[in-house]
C-alpha cells in the first residue's frame, strides 16, 4: 500500500487513538551518526546482548523520560506507549528521532488513557523511545514486524531499562506494561532482556502485554515465561486483544495465529461469559468536556479460544477501529479503556499477592 493512499486510514486511526492531537510528524533530519535511512551500524551492549542497532538514546537526560515519579509505592511500573509516530510525508524517517515533538505529545495523551491505570498502586516510569512509522510497518506480517522492531526501537528500550534498573529501581518489585507497538517491545524484552537479566526478572510482579499477541508457540520457545491462569498469579504475562464478533476470520495486524488471551473481567482462560454488569467500569473520555468518565455496564467480555481474543459486544459505532490494520470490528484502541477499572483492581491484587509471597493464586 503506497503512502499516498493511506491518508484516510491515518486520519481515522488518529481520531480514535489520539483524541484530536495534530498529525504533524518528524521529517528527514537525521541525528548524528545515522545513515540516510535513519538506521545506524550494529553495536553490542555490555550485558552480552548482541546485534543492537545504533547508539542508545541518553536516559541520564530527564528530558528523555515522559514520567519520572516520586517514589510513593513499594512497586514500580515500566510503561511503553503504543504507536505515536504517524508521518505520511515522502521524506519521513522510517524510525523517528528520540526528540520528535509530535510523538511526545501523542504519547502524553495516551499515557493518560492507559498508564494512569497503574498509578494508584505503583510508581510509573515511562521513557520516550524511537518508534517505527506506522506507514513503514502497516503491510508487514507479524513476524516481519517483530523483526523490524529490533532496530533502534529495541536499542532505546534496553538502554532505558538499563538506566532504570541501575539508577531508579533500587531493588523494588516491578510491573512492565505496554500496548500495541509498546507491547511488541515488551514482548521482545521478556523474550531476550529478561533472559539475560534473571536478577531483574525474579522481581517481576507481572507483564501486561496488551494489544499484541502472545502465542502458545512463543511461550514454548521461552519456557521460563508463564501466561496468567487467573486473577492473582504473579510473575506471569497478562495479555488480550479486544474485537467484536465481526472480526472473526478477518486480518488484524496485532492478532497472530496461536494467540492466547485472558478475560479482563472474570480473569478466566476459558470461554465463560462475563456480562457488562460484571465490569467494574470503563474509563472513556467525554468529548464535550474533555474529561474522562468511568461508565458502568458498557463492555462485556468472552474469550474466543480458537482465535485467542476477547470478544466484546459494546456499541460498535462508538468504539470500533474502522481501519484495515485491525479488521472491520476491532476495539484495539480501547483495550485498556473498556476494562480500565478491572485492570486497576487486578494490578492491586497481583501486587498484594506478590508482597504476601503468594505467587500462584488464581
C-alpha contacts under 8 A as a table, 3 or more apart, distances in Angstrom:
res1	aa1	res2	aa2	distance
1	X	5	X	6.89
1	X	6	X	7.49
1	X	139	X	7.03
2	X	5	X	5.58
2	X	6	X	6.94
3	X	6	X	5.37
3	X	7	X	7.47
3	X	88	X	6.08
3	X	89	X	7.91
3	X	90	X	7.73
3	X	135	X	6.71
4	X	7	X	6.61
4	X	88	X	7.63
5	X	8	X	7.68
6	X	9	X	5.21
6	X	10	X	6.23
6	X	88	X	7.92
7	X	10	X	5.15
7	X	11	X	6.19
7	X	88	X	7.45
8	X	11	X	5.22
8	X	12	X	6.20
9	X	12	X	5.34
9	X	13	X	6.11
9	X	323	X	5.86
9	X	324	X	7.54
10	X	13	X	5.07
10	X	14	X	5.92
10	X	86	X	7.35
11	X	14	X	5.11
11	X	15	X	6.10
12	X	15	X	5.16
12	X	16	X	6.42
12	X	321	X	7.92
12	X	322	X	7.36
12	X	323	X	7.03
13	X	16	X	5.31
13	X	17	X	6.06
13	X	18	X	7.93
13	X	321	X	7.00
13	X	322	X	7.88
13	X	323	X	6.70
14	X	17	X	5.17
14	X	18	X	5.08
14	X	19	X	7.09
14	X	20	X	7.11
14	X	21	X	7.65
14	X	23	X	7.68
15	X	18	X	5.74
15	X	19	X	5.44
15	X	20	X	5.66
16	X	19	X	6.21
16	X	319	X	7.90
16	X	321	X	6.84
16	X	333	X	6.72
17	X	110	X	7.67
17	X	333	X	5.63
18	X	21	X	5.53
18	X	106	X	6.21
18	X	109	X	6.76
18	X	110	X	6.88
19	X	109	X	7.75
21	X	105	X	7.55
21	X	106	X	6.38
22	X	102	X	7.44
23	X	86	X	6.81
23	X	87	X	7.30
23	X	102	X	7.34
24	X	86	X	7.85
24	X	87	X	6.84
24	X	102	X	6.04
25	X	85	X	6.79
25	X	86	X	6.42
25	X	87	X	4.97
25	X	92	X	7.93
25	X	100	X	7.24
25	X	101	X	7.75
25	X	102	X	5.47
25	X	103	X	7.12
26	X	29	X	7.75
26	X	87	X	6.84
26	X	92	X	6.45
26	X	93	X	7.25
26	X	96	X	6.58
26	X	97	X	7.64
26	X	100	X	5.94
26	X	101	X	7.90
26	X	102	X	7.37
27	X	87	X	8.00
27	X	89	X	7.49
27	X	91	X	5.96
27	X	92	X	4.60
27	X	93	X	6.15
28	X	91	X	5.63
28	X	92	X	5.43
28	X	93	X	5.39
30	X	34	X	6.18
30	X	35	X	7.69
30	X	36	X	7.46
30	X	38	X	6.29
30	X	97	X	7.55
31	X	34	X	5.96
31	X	97	X	7.04
33	X	40	X	6.79
34	X	37	X	7.64
34	X	38	X	5.26
34	X	39	X	5.74
34	X	40	X	4.81
34	X	41	X	7.95
34	X	54	X	7.57
35	X	38	X	5.11
35	X	39	X	5.53
35	X	40	X	5.85
36	X	39	X	7.50
37	X	93	X	6.84
37	X	94	X	7.20
38	X	93	X	6.25
38	X	94	X	6.98
38	X	95	X	6.67
39	X	53	X	7.30
39	X	54	X	6.90
39	X	95	X	7.99
39	X	151	X	7.60
39	X	152	X	7.38
40	X	53	X	5.87
40	X	54	X	4.30
40	X	55	X	7.41
40	X	152	X	7.93
41	X	53	X	5.75
41	X	54	X	5.33
42	X	51	X	5.67
42	X	52	X	5.40
42	X	53	X	4.25
42	X	54	X	5.73
43	X	50	X	7.09
43	X	51	X	6.09
43	X	52	X	5.14
43	X	53	X	5.82
43	X	54	X	6.31
43	X	55	X	7.44
44	X	48	X	7.15
44	X	49	X	6.52
44	X	50	X	4.80
44	X	51	X	6.05
44	X	52	X	5.81
45	X	48	X	5.90
45	X	49	X	5.70
45	X	50	X	6.36
45	X	52	X	7.16
46	X	49	X	7.35
47	X	196	X	7.47
48	X	196	X	7.66
49	X	52	X	7.53
49	X	193	X	7.63
49	X	196	X	7.31
52	X	150	X	7.48
52	X	151	X	6.74
52	X	152	X	7.43
52	X	154	X	7.23
52	X	155	X	5.56
53	X	150	X	7.73
53	X	151	X	5.15
53	X	152	X	5.40
53	X	154	X	7.96
53	X	155	X	6.18
54	X	151	X	7.78
54	X	152	X	6.10
54	X	155	X	7.16
55	X	152	X	7.98
55	X	155	X	7.56
56	X	152	X	7.56
56	X	155	X	5.68
56	X	156	X	5.29
56	X	159	X	6.07
57	X	64	X	7.90
57	X	98	X	7.05
57	X	129	X	7.83
57	X	156	X	5.81
57	X	159	X	7.20
58	X	61	X	5.83
58	X	64	X	7.12
58	X	159	X	7.96
59	X	62	X	6.75
59	X	64	X	5.90
59	X	65	X	7.24
59	X	127	X	7.95
59	X	159	X	7.19
59	X	160	X	5.88
59	X	163	X	6.40
60	X	163	X	7.29
61	X	64	X	5.74
61	X	65	X	7.70
62	X	65	X	5.43
62	X	68	X	7.86
63	X	66	X	7.39
64	X	98	X	7.45
64	X	99	X	7.77
64	X	127	X	6.15
64	X	128	X	5.45
64	X	129	X	7.84
65	X	68	X	6.50
65	X	125	X	7.70
65	X	126	X	5.94
65	X	127	X	4.19
65	X	128	X	5.44
66	X	104	X	7.87
66	X	108	X	7.24
66	X	125	X	7.71
66	X	126	X	5.36
66	X	127	X	5.49
66	X	128	X	5.97
67	X	124	X	6.70
67	X	125	X	5.12
67	X	126	X	4.84
67	X	127	X	6.84
68	X	124	X	7.14
68	X	125	X	5.33
68	X	126	X	7.04
69	X	123	X	5.94
69	X	124	X	6.24
69	X	125	X	6.57
70	X	123	X	7.15
71	X	123	X	5.99
72	X	122	X	7.73
72	X	123	X	6.69
73	X	76	X	7.24
73	X	121	X	6.54
73	X	122	X	5.35
73	X	123	X	5.93
74	X	122	X	7.01
74	X	123	X	8.00
74	X	172	X	6.41
74	X	173	X	7.27
75	X	121	X	7.33
75	X	122	X	5.08
75	X	123	X	6.45
75	X	172	X	5.72
75	X	173	X	5.06
75	X	174	X	5.25
75	X	175	X	7.52
75	X	351	X	7.59
76	X	122	X	4.83
76	X	123	X	4.49
76	X	124	X	5.82
76	X	125	X	7.29
76	X	169	X	7.41
76	X	172	X	6.88
76	X	173	X	6.49
76	X	174	X	4.50
76	X	175	X	6.11
77	X	118	X	6.98
77	X	122	X	5.95
77	X	123	X	5.91
77	X	124	X	4.63
77	X	125	X	5.99
77	X	174	X	5.48
77	X	175	X	4.53
77	X	176	X	5.56
77	X	177	X	7.05
78	X	124	X	6.06
78	X	125	X	4.94
78	X	126	X	5.88
78	X	174	X	7.31
78	X	175	X	6.23
78	X	176	X	4.74
78	X	177	X	6.23
79	X	115	X	6.84
79	X	124	X	6.93
79	X	125	X	6.22
79	X	126	X	4.95
79	X	127	X	7.55
79	X	176	X	5.99
79	X	177	X	4.87
79	X	178	X	5.57
79	X	182	X	7.98
80	X	126	X	6.29
80	X	127	X	7.13
80	X	177	X	6.33
80	X	178	X	4.61
80	X	179	X	7.01
80	X	182	X	4.64
80	X	183	X	7.15
80	X	185	X	7.62
80	X	186	X	7.41
81	X	84	X	7.85
81	X	107	X	6.32
81	X	110	X	7.09
81	X	111	X	6.98
81	X	178	X	5.76
81	X	179	X	5.99
81	X	180	X	7.79
81	X	181	X	7.27
81	X	182	X	4.92
82	X	107	X	7.77
82	X	110	X	7.97
82	X	178	X	6.96
82	X	179	X	5.04
82	X	180	X	4.93
82	X	181	X	4.69
82	X	182	X	4.63
82	X	183	X	7.33
83	X	86	X	7.74
83	X	131	X	7.02
83	X	132	X	7.46
83	X	133	X	7.80
83	X	134	X	7.02
83	X	180	X	6.85
83	X	181	X	5.38
83	X	182	X	7.18
84	X	102	X	7.91
84	X	103	X	5.03
84	X	104	X	7.74
84	X	106	X	5.75
84	X	107	X	6.16
84	X	131	X	7.63
85	X	96	X	7.02
85	X	102	X	7.58
85	X	103	X	5.40
85	X	131	X	6.44
85	X	132	X	6.63
85	X	133	X	5.05
85	X	134	X	6.40
86	X	133	X	5.64
86	X	134	X	5.52
86	X	135	X	7.05
87	X	92	X	6.19
87	X	133	X	6.43
87	X	134	X	7.51
87	X	135	X	7.20
88	X	92	X	6.89
88	X	135	X	6.65
89	X	92	X	5.35
93	X	96	X	5.81
93	X	133	X	7.43
94	X	132	X	5.95
94	X	133	X	5.36
94	X	136	X	5.80
95	X	130	X	6.38
95	X	131	X	5.36
95	X	132	X	4.52
95	X	133	X	5.76
95	X	152	X	7.62
95	X	153	X	7.93
96	X	100	X	6.67
96	X	130	X	5.50
96	X	131	X	5.70
96	X	132	X	6.69
96	X	133	X	7.02
97	X	100	X	5.61
97	X	130	X	5.72
97	X	131	X	7.95
98	X	128	X	6.72
98	X	129	X	5.77
98	X	130	X	5.13
99	X	104	X	7.64
100	X	103	X	5.51
100	X	104	X	6.39
101	X	104	X	4.97
101	X	105	X	6.13
102	X	105	X	5.18
102	X	106	X	6.30
103	X	106	X	5.24
103	X	107	X	6.05
104	X	107	X	5.01
104	X	108	X	6.25
104	X	128	X	7.23
105	X	108	X	5.26
105	X	109	X	6.59
106	X	109	X	5.17
106	X	110	X	6.31
107	X	110	X	5.10
107	X	111	X	5.98
108	X	111	X	5.03
108	X	112	X	6.64
109	X	112	X	5.48
109	X	113	X	6.66
110	X	113	X	4.85
110	X	114	X	6.03
110	X	115	X	7.70
111	X	114	X	5.23
111	X	115	X	4.87
111	X	116	X	6.60
112	X	115	X	6.12
112	X	116	X	5.56
113	X	116	X	6.81
113	X	336	X	7.68
113	X	337	X	6.93
114	X	117	X	6.04
114	X	336	X	5.94
114	X	337	X	7.11
115	X	118	X	5.76
115	X	119	X	7.19
115	X	124	X	7.58
116	X	119	X	5.08
116	X	120	X	7.74
117	X	120	X	7.03
117	X	340	X	6.64
117	X	341	X	7.68
117	X	343	X	7.07
117	X	344	X	5.20
118	X	121	X	5.89
118	X	122	X	5.76
118	X	123	X	7.79
118	X	124	X	6.87
118	X	344	X	6.41
118	X	347	X	6.98
119	X	122	X	5.25
119	X	123	X	6.28
119	X	124	X	6.25
120	X	344	X	7.77
121	X	347	X	7.22
121	X	348	X	5.98
121	X	351	X	7.98
127	X	157	X	7.88
127	X	160	X	6.53
129	X	153	X	6.47
129	X	156	X	5.65
129	X	157	X	6.46
130	X	152	X	6.40
130	X	153	X	5.11
130	X	156	X	6.68
131	X	152	X	7.85
131	X	153	X	5.64
132	X	136	X	6.76
132	X	137	X	7.10
132	X	149	X	7.35
132	X	153	X	7.48
133	X	136	X	5.22
133	X	137	X	6.86
134	X	137	X	5.55
134	X	138	X	5.82
135	X	138	X	5.67
136	X	139	X	7.78
137	X	140	X	5.36
137	X	145	X	6.46
138	X	253	X	7.78
138	X	325	X	6.75
140	X	143	X	7.86
140	X	144	X	5.59
140	X	145	X	5.68
141	X	144	X	5.12
141	X	145	X	6.02
141	X	253	X	7.22
142	X	145	X	5.02
142	X	146	X	6.16
142	X	253	X	6.65
142	X	254	X	7.27
142	X	256	X	6.75
143	X	146	X	5.30
143	X	147	X	6.24
144	X	147	X	5.14
144	X	148	X	6.08
145	X	148	X	5.05
145	X	149	X	6.27
146	X	149	X	5.22
146	X	150	X	7.02
146	X	184	X	6.70
147	X	150	X	5.58
148	X	151	X	6.27
149	X	152	X	7.68
149	X	153	X	5.85
149	X	154	X	6.36
149	X	184	X	7.60
149	X	185	X	7.18
150	X	153	X	6.25
150	X	154	X	4.90
150	X	155	X	7.47
151	X	154	X	5.63
151	X	155	X	6.56
152	X	155	X	4.84
152	X	156	X	6.06
153	X	156	X	5.41
153	X	157	X	6.33
153	X	185	X	7.74
154	X	157	X	5.17
154	X	158	X	6.06
154	X	185	X	6.83
154	X	188	X	7.84
155	X	158	X	5.39
155	X	159	X	6.15
156	X	159	X	5.03
156	X	160	X	6.06
157	X	160	X	5.08
157	X	161	X	6.17
157	X	185	X	7.45
158	X	161	X	5.02
158	X	162	X	6.08
158	X	189	X	7.60
158	X	193	X	7.31
159	X	162	X	5.02
159	X	163	X	6.21
160	X	163	X	5.17
160	X	164	X	5.97
161	X	164	X	4.93
161	X	165	X	6.04
162	X	165	X	5.41
162	X	166	X	6.12
163	X	166	X	5.15
163	X	167	X	5.78
163	X	168	X	7.43
164	X	167	X	5.46
164	X	168	X	4.93
164	X	169	X	5.93
165	X	168	X	5.91
165	X	169	X	4.97
165	X	170	X	7.05
165	X	171	X	7.81
165	X	200	X	7.95
166	X	169	X	6.88
166	X	170	X	7.45
167	X	170	X	7.10
169	X	172	X	5.75
172	X	203	X	7.32
173	X	203	X	4.73
173	X	204	X	5.81
173	X	205	X	6.30
174	X	203	X	6.38
174	X	204	X	5.10
174	X	205	X	5.69
174	X	206	X	7.56
175	X	204	X	5.80
175	X	205	X	5.43
175	X	206	X	5.20
175	X	207	X	5.73
175	X	208	X	7.62
176	X	186	X	7.17
176	X	204	X	7.66
176	X	206	X	6.79
176	X	207	X	4.86
176	X	208	X	6.36
177	X	182	X	7.90
177	X	183	X	7.06
177	X	186	X	6.78
177	X	207	X	5.64
177	X	208	X	4.53
177	X	209	X	5.90
177	X	210	X	7.63
178	X	181	X	7.79
178	X	182	X	4.59
178	X	183	X	4.41
178	X	185	X	7.83
178	X	186	X	6.29
178	X	208	X	6.45
178	X	209	X	5.65
178	X	210	X	6.25
179	X	182	X	4.80
179	X	183	X	4.54
179	X	184	X	7.78
179	X	209	X	6.46
179	X	210	X	5.01
179	X	211	X	5.12
179	X	212	X	7.00
180	X	183	X	4.98
180	X	184	X	6.36
180	X	210	X	6.86
180	X	211	X	4.74
180	X	212	X	5.37
180	X	254	X	7.17
181	X	184	X	5.01
181	X	185	X	6.42
181	X	212	X	7.82
182	X	185	X	5.12
182	X	186	X	6.19
183	X	186	X	4.65
183	X	187	X	5.96
183	X	209	X	5.01
183	X	210	X	6.21
183	X	211	X	6.74
183	X	212	X	5.93
184	X	187	X	5.06
184	X	188	X	6.30
184	X	209	X	7.87
184	X	212	X	6.51
185	X	188	X	5.00
185	X	189	X	6.16
186	X	189	X	4.96
186	X	190	X	6.21
186	X	207	X	7.94
186	X	209	X	6.54
187	X	190	X	5.12
187	X	191	X	6.13
187	X	209	X	6.93
187	X	214	X	7.76
188	X	191	X	5.08
188	X	192	X	6.06
188	X	193	X	7.39
189	X	192	X	5.45
189	X	193	X	4.74
189	X	194	X	6.17
190	X	193	X	6.09
190	X	194	X	5.23
190	X	195	X	7.18
190	X	225	X	7.82
191	X	194	X	6.64
191	X	195	X	6.57
191	X	222	X	6.56
192	X	195	X	5.16
192	X	196	X	6.33
193	X	196	X	5.14
193	X	197	X	6.17
194	X	197	X	4.76
194	X	198	X	5.87
194	X	200	X	6.92
194	X	201	X	5.43
195	X	198	X	5.88
195	X	201	X	7.68
197	X	200	X	5.55
197	X	201	X	6.37
198	X	201	X	4.77
198	X	202	X	5.97
199	X	202	X	5.81
199	X	203	X	7.50
200	X	203	X	5.63
200	X	204	X	7.02
201	X	204	X	5.23
202	X	235	X	7.64
203	X	235	X	7.79
204	X	207	X	7.42
204	X	234	X	7.91
204	X	235	X	5.51
205	X	234	X	5.29
205	X	235	X	4.89
205	X	236	X	7.30
205	X	350	X	6.92
205	X	351	X	6.49
205	X	354	X	6.36
206	X	234	X	5.68
206	X	235	X	4.88
206	X	236	X	4.99
206	X	237	X	5.88
206	X	238	X	7.18
206	X	350	X	7.53
207	X	235	X	7.56
207	X	236	X	6.28
207	X	237	X	4.73
207	X	238	X	6.00
208	X	237	X	6.03
208	X	238	X	4.79
208	X	239	X	5.94
209	X	212	X	6.58
209	X	213	X	7.86
209	X	214	X	7.73
209	X	237	X	6.79
209	X	238	X	6.00
209	X	239	X	4.88
209	X	240	X	7.54
210	X	213	X	7.89
210	X	238	X	7.28
210	X	239	X	4.81
210	X	240	X	5.40
210	X	241	X	6.64
210	X	335	X	7.03
210	X	336	X	7.77
211	X	239	X	7.30
211	X	240	X	6.13
211	X	241	X	4.96
211	X	242	X	7.64
211	X	254	X	6.66
211	X	332	X	6.29
211	X	335	X	6.40
212	X	239	X	7.50
212	X	240	X	7.19
212	X	241	X	6.46
212	X	254	X	4.83
212	X	255	X	6.44
213	X	239	X	7.24
213	X	240	X	7.19
213	X	241	X	7.22
213	X	254	X	6.10
213	X	255	X	5.43
213	X	256	X	5.89
213	X	259	X	5.45
213	X	260	X	7.02
213	X	261	X	7.98
214	X	218	X	6.90
214	X	219	X	7.52
214	X	239	X	6.90
214	X	259	X	5.56
214	X	260	X	6.07
214	X	261	X	7.70
215	X	218	X	5.22
215	X	219	X	6.38
215	X	256	X	7.18
215	X	257	X	7.31
215	X	258	X	5.05
215	X	259	X	4.18
215	X	260	X	5.71
216	X	219	X	5.16
216	X	220	X	6.27
216	X	258	X	5.83
216	X	259	X	6.55
216	X	260	X	6.84
217	X	220	X	5.03
217	X	221	X	6.39
217	X	258	X	7.02
218	X	221	X	5.05
218	X	222	X	6.42
219	X	222	X	4.96
219	X	223	X	6.01
219	X	225	X	6.43
219	X	226	X	7.18
219	X	227	X	8.00
220	X	223	X	5.42
222	X	225	X	5.82
223	X	226	X	7.34
225	X	236	X	6.90
225	X	237	X	7.52
226	X	235	X	7.44
226	X	236	X	5.10
226	X	237	X	6.20
227	X	236	X	5.19
227	X	237	X	4.61
227	X	238	X	6.42
228	X	231	X	7.67
228	X	233	X	6.37
228	X	234	X	7.71
228	X	236	X	5.18
228	X	237	X	5.55
228	X	238	X	5.65
228	X	262	X	7.43
229	X	233	X	6.97
229	X	262	X	7.79
229	X	267	X	7.73
229	X	268	X	6.91
229	X	269	X	6.47
229	X	362	X	6.17
230	X	233	X	6.24
230	X	262	X	7.99
230	X	267	X	5.17
230	X	268	X	5.73
230	X	269	X	7.42
230	X	361	X	7.30
230	X	362	X	3.97
231	X	266	X	7.72
231	X	267	X	5.13
231	X	268	X	7.73
231	X	346	X	6.47
231	X	349	X	7.48
231	X	350	X	7.33
231	X	361	X	7.55
231	X	362	X	5.24
232	X	346	X	7.42
232	X	349	X	5.99
232	X	350	X	4.94
232	X	353	X	6.61
232	X	360	X	6.73
232	X	361	X	5.05
232	X	362	X	4.93
233	X	236	X	6.78
233	X	350	X	6.40
233	X	353	X	7.48
233	X	358	X	7.68
233	X	359	X	5.56
233	X	360	X	4.16
233	X	361	X	4.92
233	X	362	X	5.57
234	X	350	X	5.96
234	X	351	X	7.91
234	X	353	X	7.28
234	X	354	X	6.20
234	X	358	X	7.84
234	X	359	X	5.01
234	X	360	X	6.15
235	X	359	X	7.20
238	X	261	X	7.53
238	X	262	X	6.85
239	X	260	X	7.56
239	X	261	X	5.31
239	X	262	X	6.25
240	X	260	X	7.27
240	X	261	X	4.42
240	X	262	X	5.94
240	X	263	X	7.46
240	X	264	X	7.83
240	X	308	X	7.98
240	X	309	X	6.05
240	X	310	X	6.37
240	X	335	X	7.75
241	X	254	X	7.68
241	X	255	X	7.18
241	X	261	X	7.06
241	X	309	X	5.15
241	X	310	X	5.86
241	X	331	X	7.95
241	X	332	X	6.59
241	X	335	X	6.64
242	X	309	X	6.08
242	X	310	X	4.75
242	X	311	X	5.95
242	X	312	X	6.64
242	X	330	X	6.48
242	X	331	X	5.23
242	X	332	X	5.85
242	X	334	X	7.85
242	X	335	X	5.86
243	X	246	X	7.85
243	X	247	X	6.29
243	X	309	X	6.91
243	X	310	X	6.14
243	X	311	X	5.09
243	X	312	X	6.01
243	X	329	X	6.09
243	X	330	X	4.30
243	X	331	X	5.20
243	X	332	X	7.11
244	X	247	X	5.86
244	X	248	X	7.98
244	X	311	X	5.31
244	X	312	X	5.18
244	X	313	X	5.79
244	X	314	X	7.98
244	X	316	X	7.69
244	X	329	X	5.14
244	X	330	X	5.83
244	X	331	X	7.08
245	X	248	X	5.86
245	X	311	X	6.22
245	X	312	X	7.35
245	X	313	X	7.23
245	X	329	X	7.22
246	X	328	X	6.78
246	X	329	X	5.37
247	X	250	X	5.14
247	X	251	X	7.75
247	X	327	X	5.89
247	X	328	X	6.04
247	X	329	X	5.12
247	X	330	X	6.54
248	X	307	X	7.83
250	X	327	X	5.78
250	X	328	X	7.64
251	X	255	X	7.87
251	X	324	X	7.92
251	X	325	X	7.48
251	X	326	X	6.64
251	X	327	X	5.56
252	X	255	X	5.39
252	X	324	X	7.78
252	X	325	X	5.85
252	X	326	X	4.07
252	X	327	X	5.22
253	X	256	X	7.53
253	X	325	X	5.62
253	X	326	X	5.76
254	X	326	X	7.11
255	X	259	X	6.61
255	X	308	X	7.97
255	X	309	X	7.79
256	X	259	X	5.47
257	X	307	X	7.32
258	X	307	X	7.23
258	X	308	X	6.84
259	X	307	X	6.64
259	X	308	X	4.64
259	X	309	X	7.30
260	X	305	X	7.18
260	X	307	X	7.76
260	X	308	X	4.27
260	X	309	X	6.67
261	X	269	X	7.00
261	X	303	X	7.29
261	X	305	X	7.90
261	X	308	X	5.51
261	X	309	X	5.61
261	X	310	X	6.84
262	X	267	X	5.87
262	X	268	X	5.89
262	X	269	X	5.10
262	X	303	X	7.25
262	X	310	X	7.51
263	X	266	X	5.83
263	X	267	X	4.71
263	X	268	X	5.38
263	X	269	X	6.44
263	X	301	X	6.46
263	X	302	X	6.50
263	X	303	X	6.23
263	X	310	X	6.46
264	X	267	X	5.33
264	X	301	X	7.29
264	X	339	X	6.45
264	X	342	X	6.66
264	X	343	X	6.91
265	X	274	X	6.28
265	X	278	X	6.89
265	X	279	X	5.81
265	X	280	X	7.97
265	X	300	X	7.79
265	X	301	X	6.71
265	X	339	X	7.08
265	X	342	X	6.10
266	X	274	X	6.21
268	X	271	X	7.72
268	X	272	X	7.15
269	X	303	X	7.36
270	X	303	X	6.52
270	X	305	X	6.79
271	X	302	X	5.68
271	X	303	X	4.78
271	X	304	X	6.48
271	X	305	X	6.61
272	X	302	X	6.32
272	X	303	X	7.34
273	X	300	X	7.96
273	X	301	X	6.35
273	X	302	X	4.78
273	X	303	X	7.65
274	X	278	X	6.39
274	X	279	X	7.82
274	X	300	X	5.78
274	X	301	X	5.24
274	X	302	X	6.12
275	X	278	X	5.50
275	X	279	X	7.16
275	X	299	X	7.67
275	X	300	X	4.74
275	X	301	X	6.66
276	X	279	X	5.22
276	X	296	X	7.61
276	X	297	X	4.58
276	X	298	X	5.83
276	X	299	X	4.91
276	X	300	X	4.04
276	X	301	X	7.45
277	X	280	X	7.68
277	X	296	X	6.97
277	X	297	X	4.77
277	X	298	X	7.90
277	X	300	X	7.69
278	X	297	X	7.64
278	X	300	X	7.79
279	X	282	X	7.62
279	X	296	X	6.83
279	X	297	X	6.57
279	X	298	X	7.80
279	X	299	X	6.86
279	X	300	X	6.89
279	X	339	X	6.98
279	X	341	X	7.80
279	X	342	X	6.70
280	X	296	X	6.60
280	X	339	X	7.61
280	X	341	X	5.39
280	X	342	X	5.57
281	X	294	X	5.62
281	X	295	X	5.29
281	X	296	X	4.72
281	X	297	X	7.26
281	X	298	X	7.58
281	X	338	X	7.43
281	X	339	X	6.51
281	X	340	X	6.47
281	X	341	X	5.09
281	X	342	X	6.99
282	X	294	X	5.35
282	X	295	X	5.16
282	X	296	X	6.41
282	X	298	X	6.73
282	X	299	X	7.30
282	X	337	X	5.54
282	X	338	X	4.44
282	X	339	X	5.33
282	X	340	X	5.34
282	X	341	X	6.40
283	X	292	X	6.26
283	X	293	X	5.49
283	X	294	X	4.37
283	X	295	X	6.33
283	X	337	X	5.08
283	X	338	X	6.54
283	X	339	X	7.69
283	X	340	X	5.81
283	X	341	X	7.42
284	X	292	X	5.40
284	X	293	X	5.44
284	X	294	X	6.34
284	X	295	X	7.22
284	X	337	X	6.21
284	X	338	X	7.66
285	X	290	X	6.32
285	X	291	X	5.52
285	X	292	X	4.08
285	X	293	X	6.02
286	X	289	X	5.56
286	X	290	X	5.44
286	X	291	X	5.48
286	X	292	X	5.83
286	X	293	X	6.60
287	X	290	X	5.09
287	X	291	X	7.41
295	X	298	X	6.53
297	X	300	X	7.77
298	X	314	X	6.19
298	X	338	X	7.55
299	X	312	X	6.37
299	X	313	X	6.86
299	X	314	X	5.15
299	X	338	X	6.08
299	X	339	X	7.51
300	X	311	X	8.00
300	X	312	X	5.45
300	X	313	X	6.46
300	X	314	X	6.90
301	X	310	X	6.02
301	X	311	X	5.59
301	X	312	X	4.99
301	X	313	X	7.69
302	X	310	X	5.56
302	X	311	X	5.16
302	X	312	X	6.77
303	X	308	X	6.95
303	X	309	X	5.80
303	X	310	X	4.57
303	X	311	X	5.88
304	X	307	X	5.58
304	X	308	X	5.63
304	X	309	X	5.48
304	X	310	X	6.17
304	X	311	X	6.46
305	X	308	X	4.81
305	X	309	X	6.89
313	X	316	X	7.45
314	X	319	X	7.76
315	X	318	X	5.76
315	X	319	X	6.59
315	X	320	X	7.99
316	X	319	X	5.46
316	X	320	X	5.03
316	X	329	X	7.24
317	X	320	X	6.17
319	X	331	X	6.18
319	X	334	X	7.03
320	X	328	X	7.95
320	X	329	X	5.68
320	X	330	X	5.36
320	X	331	X	4.92
320	X	332	X	7.79
321	X	326	X	7.04
321	X	327	X	7.80
321	X	328	X	7.23
321	X	329	X	6.55
321	X	330	X	5.34
321	X	331	X	5.82
321	X	332	X	6.76
321	X	333	X	6.93
322	X	326	X	7.67
322	X	327	X	7.03
322	X	328	X	5.42
322	X	329	X	6.63
322	X	330	X	7.27
323	X	326	X	6.05
323	X	327	X	6.38
323	X	328	X	6.71
324	X	327	X	5.18
324	X	328	X	6.84
326	X	329	X	7.68
326	X	330	X	5.80
326	X	332	X	7.19
327	X	330	X	5.90
331	X	334	X	5.39
331	X	335	X	6.37
332	X	335	X	5.38
333	X	336	X	7.79
334	X	337	X	4.82
334	X	338	X	5.72
335	X	338	X	6.12
335	X	339	X	7.10
336	X	339	X	5.72
336	X	340	X	5.43
336	X	343	X	7.75
337	X	340	X	4.93
339	X	342	X	5.41
339	X	343	X	6.11
340	X	343	X	5.18
340	X	344	X	6.16
341	X	344	X	4.95
341	X	345	X	6.23
342	X	345	X	5.26
342	X	346	X	6.06
343	X	346	X	4.88
343	X	347	X	6.15
344	X	347	X	5.33
344	X	348	X	6.60
345	X	348	X	5.14
345	X	349	X	6.23
346	X	349	X	4.97
346	X	350	X	6.16
347	X	350	X	5.38
347	X	351	X	6.20
348	X	351	X	5.17
348	X	352	X	6.11
349	X	352	X	5.11
349	X	353	X	6.19
350	X	353	X	5.11
350	X	354	X	6.07
351	X	354	X	5.00
351	X	355	X	6.11
352	X	355	X	5.26
352	X	356	X	6.10
353	X	356	X	5.01
353	X	357	X	6.10
353	X	358	X	4.91
353	X	359	X	6.55
353	X	361	X	7.72
354	X	357	X	5.05
354	X	358	X	5.72
354	X	359	X	5.92
355	X	358	X	7.57
358	X	361	X	6.53
